[in-house]
Amino acid sequence: MPQREKVVRIQAVVSALIEHRVAVSLAEVETALMRWRAGELGPLDAHGALLKHAARCERLIERVTAAAGSRPQGVLRDAFDAGLIDRAEFVTLTGAEPETVEPALTLAEHEPNTPPDKRTFVEQLLERGPVLVHVDARRGDVVVPARFRGDPKLVLRFGYGLQPAIVDLAVDTGGMSGTLTFGGVPFHCSLPWPAVYAAVVEGEQRGMVWPEDIPDVILEPPRKDDDRPATENGRPRQRGHLKLVD
């Protein structure tokens, strides 16, 4: 196959890979809408399914596009694994057998054995339910109501199907944002990722803590009046350590 035809075909396969995953996500949205029409699901939950779809698709397009530029053979392996191209075409396009090519895993949430970044992890938690986000509101780039600024232990509740609904909930490379309601008053909050140091699914023992971003005032143990380190059972108390909660 001439090189130009290969390039055109590879581009078509990349597009098909994206369309494949979008179609799967749309099917989930359609199921939610059918349940809503049948009265089995509330309108906010159906709207939440739509927001999840948009978040998934944005993340997918970014991942596949990046991989197509850096690991085109890996993307073709993903397409082969998804049944979008057969073995003969894979060999024609790559000059190798599928088993000898490492998949790019563009349809996976993240690379195996690699911790997901904050954005990916928070998006995963949001698909499980409401998420309690722990944020250091002392940072100048955090946007929250004035009375909460300066609070290093602020906890905000985000979710797709909440009441009142967060209709503008957004999770992107810079952080997360949305209009929350405080005492009946709406306020658009914006949280850059460096300010977020923990996220936990409400009502579940599942979440993540990013120790490198925990405010020092939380890690430092309280001091006694004589300025000696506080102790527990006669031994110096260690600095707090937070880890994955699962």
N, C-alpha and C positions, 0 to 999 in steps of 0.2 A: 504494500500500500504506500503511495507517495506520502512524503512527510506532511504536506499541506492537508491532505485528506485525513491523516492521523490526528492532526491538531484539531481539525473541525469535529472529528468524531469524539475525541476526548472531551471537548467542550460540551458536546451533546450529552455525553455520559454524565458529566458533572451536573448538568442541569437536571437530568433524569434522577440522579441521586437526591438532589434537593427536593424535587417534586415528589419523590417516593415518600420521604419522611414527612413532608408537609401534608400529603394525602392521609398518612396514618394519623397525624395530629388532627386533621379536619374531621376524620371519622370519630375521634373522641369528642370533638365539639358537637358534631351531629347527634351523637348519643346523648350528650347532656341536654341539647335542645329538645330532643324527642321526650326525654324524661320530664323536662319542664312543661312541655305541651300536655303531657299526660298527668300533670299535677304531682309528679313524684319528686320534683326538684324545685326549689325556690328560684325566683328570677335572679337573685344575687349570685347563687351558686352557678347558674347557667352563664351569667356574665363573667364569673370567675374563670370558667372553662375557656371562654373566649380570650381572656387576658393571658391565661397560661399558654394558649396556642400562639399568640403573638410573641410572647417571650421566647418560647421554644424555637420558633421560626427565625427570629432575629439571631439567636445564638447559633442555630444550625447554619445559616447562610454565611455568617462570619467564619465558622470553623471550616466549612467545606471550601470556601473561597481561598482561605489562607493555605489549606492543605494542598489545593490544586496547584498553587504556585510553588510550594516547597517540596511536596511529595506526591507528584502526579501519579506515579505507579501505585502508591499506597491507596490513593483515592479510587483507582481502577480496581484494586483488590477489594475495597469496600463495596464497589458496585457489583463485582463478581459474587461476593458473599451474599449480597441482597438479591441476587438472581436477576440483575438488570442486564448483564452481558454473560455470554457463555464462555467456556474455556478457550474455544478456538479464537474468538475475538480478543480475549484477553492476551493470548499469546501473540496475535497479530499486532496489537497496539503496544505491547511492552517488550516483546522478544523474550519473555520468560514465562515459566509455569507459575500459576497462582501461589502454589505452596512455597515458592522461593522468595516471594515478595511480602514484606511486612505490611499489614494493613494500617491505614492512617487512622482508623477508628473514628471516622467523622460522625458516625451515628451514635457513638457512645457519649456518655455525659462528660467523661474526662479520661485521660490516659490511665491505664491500669497501674496500680501501685504508686500513683502520684496524687497527693491530696488536691482536691478541687480548690480553685481560688474562691475568694469570698463571693463574688457574683454567682458563680456556678452553684456553690453550696447553698446560698440563700434562695436561689431559684428552685433548687431541689426541695428545700424545706417548705417553701410557699406552696408547692404542689401537694404537700401533706396536710396543710391547714394553716391557721393563723400563726404568725411567728413573732416572738418577743425579741426585739433587736436592742442590744445594749450598746450605748453610744457615749462617747466622751464629748459632751456638749460644750466644753470649754474651748474647743477649737474654733478659730475664727471663721472657717468655711462651713460650719454646721449651721443650718437654718432651722430654728425651732422657736416657739413662743418665748418672749423675753424673760418670763419668770423661770424658764428652765435653763437659760444660758448660764454656763459656769458650773453645771452639774456634771461631774465625771461619771456618774452612775445612772444616767437617764435610761429608762427602758420604754421603748415605743412599740406599739402593736400594729403589725402590717398583715394584710391578707387579701385574698381575691374575693371572698364572699362575705365580708363583714357587714355589719349594720351599725352606723351608716356606712355605705359603700365607699371604698377608696377608688373612685372612677378613673383617677389619673395616676394610679400606681405604676411606677416605672423602675426597672432595674437594668442598669447598663454598665459600661466599663468604668464610669466615673463614680458611681455610687447608686443609692436608691432614693426615691422621692415619692411624695404623694400627699394629698390633702387629708390630714387627720382631724378629728374633732376633739376639742378640749373644752369640757363643760358646755357642750352644745355649740361651741364656736369653732368654725372650720379654720384651719391654718395649714398652708402648704409647707411641708417640711422637706429638707434636703440633707442627706447624710452621705458625705464622701466616704469611700471605703476605709481610708486610714483612721477615721474616727470610730468605726464599728469594730468592737473587739469581742463580741459574742452574739450568737443567735441561737435560739432554742424554739422548737415547736411547742406551742402552748398546750399544756396538758400532757406532754410526753417527756420522757427523759432522753431526748435526742436533740443534739445540737453540736455546736462547735465553738471553741474559744481560741482566739488567736493571741497567744501570750505576748508576742512582741508589741502588740498595740494596747495592752492593758494599762490604764493610767497608773502612775507610780503611787498615787494616794490610795489605790485599792490594794496594791501589792505590799506597801509598807505596813508592818504591824504597829499598833498603837504603842506609844512610849509612856512609861511610868513617870511620875513626877520627878524622880531622881535621874531621869534621862537614861536609865539602864534599859537594855532590851527587855521587852516583855517575855515571860517564860511560861511554859506549859509543863506541868509535872517536873519542875525543877530544872528543865533544860531550856536553852534559848529557843524561842519560837522562830521557825523558819519563815522566809518570805513566802507569801501565798503563791500557789501554782495551780493554774487551771488547765484543763485538758478537754479532749473530746468527751462529750457526755452521750452515751448511747445505751 
